[in-house]
Structures are given as structure tokens and as C-alpha cells.
Amino acid sequence: MRSKIATKLDKVKALFLDVDNTALCLKMYDYNGLNDKENGNRIVGILDDKEWMAYNIRNNAYIYCTAPEALVSLVNFLKAKGVMIYGLTECKNSFEYNSKFNRLRECYNGNFLHHGELISVHTRHDKVAVMQMIAERDNLSPEEIMFIDDSYYEVMEAASAGVFGMHTTEALERFSSMERYV
């Protein structure tokens, strides 16, 4: 007998992944002129948008970020079934957007090949609206959409709209072995 999750995965036609701390594990360092991550200090916070843009310009902020193997496996599994893969993210500037886009393309081989596959939203609360707009455009029902995010609030908001929502930690645990869903 197939699990509930496997049955839900069979229906998915579009997967939306939050980027920061979901599709990419953040690993950002302040080098102060140094060229290697071992000698850099981990970034804890940025004071304002201008400082964040400067950091992105100087450091290619997402260059050392990695993709969780479980999500790479899930993306590959769903992509092989014809599922559209999208990233949803907030970006303060084009340097940040391009840094995320390039890193996603590198980490999720064969995905994120076109800028329309990474969607920048003004605020995190726009994610469900974007999913609904794409669903309408592509004639999808909410249960044909899967959404993974590291914010329980966003997952709950998506679930209340009928979307198959899952928190990042649950996805990492569930999809560490895709064989059970084949």
C-alpha cells in the first residue's frame, strides 16, 4: 500500500521551493579581503539594504551555499515525472537574485535554466499568491502544487489555500531516500 505522501507526490505538477535555508543551505562569510572561506568570518547580520548589496557585489553571497541532498533527489525525481520546478525568494537587489539563480543552477543540475524558474517576491507573504497565479496560468488545481519552506507560517498559509505544503525539516527527513516513493 502506498503512503499518503507517495499518493500526494503522484498528483504534483509544480514544485515551489523557498530558496534561503531550504533549496540552499546558507554559508556566507565576510572575508575582509581574504580569498578563502576557511579564513572568513561567518556573516551573522547585515545592517541595511545598501550594506547587503555591497556584500553581494564584493562576495557573490551564495557562492558557497549548498543544496541539501534530499531536496536535490526530490527535484530530480519530480522533474523526471515532468513536474515544473520553481524557486520562490525575496531579493533586495539584482546581485542577490543572480547569485541565487546561478547557485541554484549549479546545485540542481538541469534545473533553474531560465530566470522564470526563480521568482522573486516582494515579501514572503506573496508566495501563495504567486503559486495561485501560476496555477491559474497553467490550469492547475491547488492539490497539484507542492510547496516547501522553512517558515511554518508560509507552509500553513499554503496549506490553507489547498496546496501540498511541507516544512523544510520534514522534507529533508522524508526525502532522504526517494526509493520508497518510486
N, C-alpha and C positions, 0 to 999 in steps of 0.2 A: 504494500500500500504506500502510495506516495505521500510525502509530508505536505502540510498546508503551504509551507514556503515553496516547495517544488511546484505545486499547483499554481501558486501565485506567479512564480517566475515564468511558467508556460504562457501566461497571459500578457507579460510585459512586452511592449513595443517601443518604449522610450525610457531610458535611464538618465536621471539627472543626479549628478554628484556635486555636492559642495566641494570647493577646492581646498581652502585652508583647513588643515587638520582633519581632512577626510581623504580626498583624492591625492593630496600631497601632505606629507609629514613635514612640518616646518623645521628648518635648520638654517637659521640666519645668524650671521656673525658680523661684528664690527672689526674691521682689520686695521684701521688707522694706518694705512699704507702697507700693511703686510699682505703677502700674496697667497698664504695657505690657511685653510680653515683650522688647522691644529693650533695655530698661534693667535687666532682671532678670539674675541670675547663674544659670547652668545648675546644676541640682541634681546633685551627684555621689554623695552618700550620705546616708542618714538613720540616725541612731544607734540608735533603738529604735522599737517599735510605737507608743508614745504620741506621739513626735515625728512619725512618719509620719501618724498620724491627724490631728494638729494641722495638718500641711501640707495634707492633703486637705480639711479643713474650711476653712482660710483661702484656698486657691488653686484648688480644683476641679482636682486634679492632672493630669487628662488633657485639659483644655480645648484645648490647643494641639497635641496629638498628631495625627498624620495617618495616613491609610491608604495603603499602597503601591498604586499604580495597577494593578499586575499582579494583586494579590490581589483588588482590587475587581472587576476584569474576570473573574477566575476565579469569584468568588462569584456574580456576575450570570449568567455562562454556566451554572453548575451549577444555580442557582436556577430559571432558565428551563426546565431539564430536570426540575424537580420535586424536586431534591435538598434535603434538610433541612440548614440551616446552623447550626452551634453554635460558640460561643466557649468555651474552657477556660482558666481562670485561677486563680491564687491571690490571695485578697484578705484583708487583715488587718482590715478594718472595712467597714461598710456605706457609708461615704462613698466609699471607694475603689471598691467594687463599682458603686455608682450612677454615679460619674464615668466608669468604663469603659463601662458599659452605655449611657449617654447618648451618649458619643462614638462608640461603635460604630454606634448607630442613626443618628447624623448622617452618618458617613463611608460606611456601607454602606446607602445609601438602599433602603428596602423590606425590610430585614433587621433582625434584633435588635429586633423589635417587642414581644416578650414576654420576661419575665425567665427563662423556662425555656430560652431560646436562648443565654443566657450562664450557664455553670455554674462556680461557684466550688468549687475543690477544696482540701482541707486542705494537701496537699503536692503537688508536681509529679509525684510517683510514683503518685498516684491517677488520673492522666489515662487510662491504659489501662483501668483497672477501670471508670471511668465510661463509656468508649466501649463496653466489653463489656456493661455493664448496659443501656445504651440499645439496643444491637444485639439483646440478648435481648428487651427490651420490644417492639421494633419488628420482630422476626423478620428481622434482617439477618445476613448472614454477614460475617466479618471483611474479605473482599475487596470488600465493598460500602461500606466505610468508608475515607475518606481523612483523613489527619491531617498537619497542617503545624505545625512547631515550630522554634524557634531553638536547641533543645538536641539535639545529635546523640544523646545518651543516650536522650532521650524518643522520638526518631524510631526508634532501634534497638529500643527496648522495644516500641513499637507494631508494628514490622515483624516482630519475633519472635512476636507474637500474631496474625500474618496480616493485619494492617492495612496498607493502602497508605500508607506513611509517607514524608514528604519534608521535608528541611530547608528553612528559610525562604529561604536564599540560592538554592537550586536552584529553588524555586517562583518566586521573583522573576525569575530568568533564563528559565525555561521558559515562564511565562505572561505575559511582557511583550507577546506578540502571540497572542491567542486564536484568530485566524483559522485557524491550522494545525490546530486541534482540532475545527473545525466539521464 
